[in-house]
Amino acid sequence: MRTECRLCGSGGQGIILAGIILAEAAGIYEGKEVAQAQDYGPAARGDSSKTDVVISDEPIDYPKCSRLDVLVALSQRAFDENNRYLKEDGLLIVDSSIVTPGKEEDVNRFPMTEIARDQVSSPMSVNMVALGIIAGVTGMVKLKSLKQSMFGRIPAHTRNANLAALIAGFKIGKGKKGRRSANCLK
């Protein structure tokens, strides 16, 4: 089974790092086939950024995303630019602190920025909240695999905050599975 996932947001939100951690969790710690690509604007902070992660049980013949199974949007601009690539039965996850997707009924809304700021006291950890939510809602990767990958990628002094953010995201994601969460990944 091939799963195409895109995380998108603004530069400075850690989108690229989140994609790398997701890809490593699936590939290195769970033995799946993985391809990861990234794209970001010319500005280091504030401009759009996105990362695509393809996860499969079989060899990947085309490493880019064409029709997304999962779209995670952490900014309004990123949502507006990427929503059209989501499959009709795809899973849409947005940061309800920032993104207003419109009238879509099948939107999984999570206050990711608020969780990072208020529960973890680390607004810079919003990317880890998003990864936890992905794991909780979809089961695409295990929380343990994300932890292992994360610890290999982040500075030691940020481990506690990032781990708390990852776990907070996982708990809220596990508790609120959307209607499409099970269907889009089968």
C-alpha positions as MATLAB code, in Angstrom:
seq = 'MRTECRLCGSGGQGIILAGIILAEAAGIYEGKEVAQAQDYGPAARGDSSKTDVVISDEPIDYPKCSRLDVLVALSQRAFDENNRYLKEDGLLIVDSSIVTPGKEEDVNRFPMTEIARDQVSSPMSVNMVALGIIAGVTGMVKLKSLKQSMFGRIPAHTRNANLAALIAGFKIGKGKKGRRSANCLK';
ca = [
       0.000    0.000    0.000;
       1.323    3.444   -0.987;
       0.483    6.447    1.199;
       1.214    9.998    0.069;
       1.469   12.574    2.844;
       2.204   16.303    2.618;
       2.998   18.578    5.536;
       2.873   22.266    4.681;
       3.114   25.554    6.483;
       5.321   28.596    6.803;
       9.080   28.723    6.968;
      10.219   28.528   10.584;
       7.527   26.050   11.665;
       9.825   23.046   11.281;
       7.903   21.506    8.395;
      11.002   20.110    6.665;
      12.350   18.605    9.888;
       8.957   17.008   10.558;
       8.982   15.384    7.105;
      12.480   14.019    7.626;
      11.524   12.610   11.025;
       8.361   11.019    9.594;
      10.302    9.465    6.715;
      13.033    8.125    8.997;
      10.484    6.736   11.453;
       8.779    4.767    8.686;
      11.919    3.776    6.787;
      14.586    3.165    9.392;
      12.548    2.141   12.433;
       9.652    0.345   10.723;
      11.374   -1.040    7.631;
       9.002    0.498    5.098;
       9.920    1.913    1.706;
      10.104    5.709    1.882;
      10.718    8.727   -0.327;
      10.881   12.261    1.060;
      11.145   15.553   -0.818;
      11.005   19.141    0.361;
      10.216   22.518   -1.085;
      10.479   25.919    0.506;
      10.384   29.502   -0.660;
      13.364   31.814   -0.854;
      12.722   33.332    2.558;
      13.953   31.408    5.571;
      10.964   32.390    7.697;
       7.435   33.246    6.742;
       7.355   31.971    3.162;
       5.649   28.688    2.253;
       7.325   25.374    2.858;
       6.206   21.822    2.296;
       7.517   18.329    2.540;
       6.164   15.237    0.829;
       6.582   11.783    2.312;
       5.662    8.653    0.387;
       5.442    5.499    2.511;
       4.899    2.082    0.985;
       5.097   -1.610    1.728;
       6.462   -2.162   -1.789;
       9.253   -0.494   -3.770;
       8.392    3.083   -4.707;
       8.394    3.548   -8.476;
       7.662    7.299   -8.418;
       9.006    9.266   -5.433;
       6.764   12.336   -5.653;
       3.239   12.928   -4.447;
       0.559   13.404   -7.065;
      -2.723   12.774   -5.199;
      -2.424   13.148   -1.443;
      -3.855   10.646    0.996;
      -3.005   12.951    3.910;
      -2.567   16.729    3.958;
      -1.472   18.520    7.116;
      -1.658   22.334    6.895;
      -0.116   24.599    9.532;
      -0.797   27.919    7.791;
      -3.649   29.398    5.785;
      -1.476   30.118    2.767;
      -0.150   26.552    2.762;
      -3.683   25.187    2.966;
      -4.858   27.423    0.123;
      -1.928   26.361   -2.085;
      -2.104   22.620   -1.393;
      -5.704   21.628   -0.681;
      -6.443   20.914   -4.365;
      -3.954   18.008   -4.337;
      -5.864   16.066   -1.675;
      -7.734   13.001   -2.921;
     -11.498   13.206   -2.665;
     -11.436   10.654    0.160;
      -8.154   11.977    1.573;
      -7.540   13.006    5.155;
      -7.239   16.732    5.853;
      -5.666   17.821    9.136;
      -5.370   21.541    9.889;
      -4.081   23.736   12.686;
      -7.378   25.250   13.776;
      -5.427   27.969   15.609;
      -4.448   29.409   12.218;
      -6.239   27.680    9.332;
      -9.857   28.240    8.340;
     -10.507   25.683    5.615;
     -14.021   26.769    4.743;
     -17.100   24.590    4.588;
     -15.409   21.194    4.364;
     -17.129   18.869    6.791;
     -14.414   16.241    6.702;
     -11.688   18.341    8.263;
      -9.764   17.168   11.283;
      -9.208   20.395   13.198;
      -6.633   20.523   15.977;
      -5.370   23.648   17.760;
      -1.733   22.673   17.171;
      -0.196   26.074   17.841;
      -2.210   26.459   21.033;
      -1.189   22.979   22.194;
       2.489   23.751   21.589;
       2.213   27.129   23.314;
      -0.171   26.379   26.196;
       0.374   22.701   27.040;
       4.063   22.400   26.217;
       5.189   26.037   26.642;
       7.108   25.722   23.391;
       5.468   27.313   20.320;
       8.452   26.156   18.245;
       7.324   22.544   18.826;
       4.194   22.841   16.661;
       5.809   20.487   14.129;
       6.103   17.769   16.778;
       2.471   18.270   17.773;
       1.585   17.741   14.094;
       3.650   14.537   13.900;
       1.989   13.188   17.026;
      -1.432   13.941   15.555;
      -0.519   12.176   12.293;
       0.505    9.065   14.217;
      -2.539    9.211   16.485;
      -5.135    9.771   13.780;
      -3.727    7.581   11.002;
      -1.533    4.943   12.630;
       0.772    5.519    9.651;
       3.789    5.214   11.958;
       4.218    4.228   15.566;
       4.821    6.814   18.263;
       7.917    4.880   19.360;
       9.411    5.178   15.866;
       8.771    8.929   15.786;
      10.460    9.311   19.180;
      13.543    7.412   18.014;
      13.821    9.423   14.825;
      13.175   12.716   16.619;
      15.896   12.099   19.208;
      18.415   11.561   16.417;
      17.501   14.871   14.755;
      16.963   17.497   17.452;
      19.361   19.214   19.863;
      19.562   17.596   23.303;
      18.388   20.745   25.098;
      15.059   20.661   23.191;
      14.262   16.997   23.829;
      11.875   17.456   26.741;
       9.738   20.091   25.021;
       9.670   18.235   21.699;
       8.830   14.925   23.351;
       6.018   16.562   25.340;
       4.688   18.117   22.114;
       4.855   14.805   20.244;
       3.003   12.981   23.019;
       0.397   15.752   23.398;
      -0.287   15.608   19.658;
      -0.515   11.824   19.719;
      -3.003   11.830   22.595;
      -5.299   14.399   21.022;
      -5.030   12.674   17.615;
      -5.777    9.251   19.071;
      -8.847   10.632   20.821;
     -10.324   12.292   17.732;
     -10.158   10.082   14.705;
     -11.866   11.626   11.716;
     -14.348    9.831    9.492;
     -11.788    9.535    6.744;
      -8.845    8.486    8.905;
      -9.326    4.763    8.442;
     -10.587    4.819    4.849;
      -7.958    6.965    3.149;
      -5.051    4.703    4.077;
      -6.514    1.410    2.872;
];
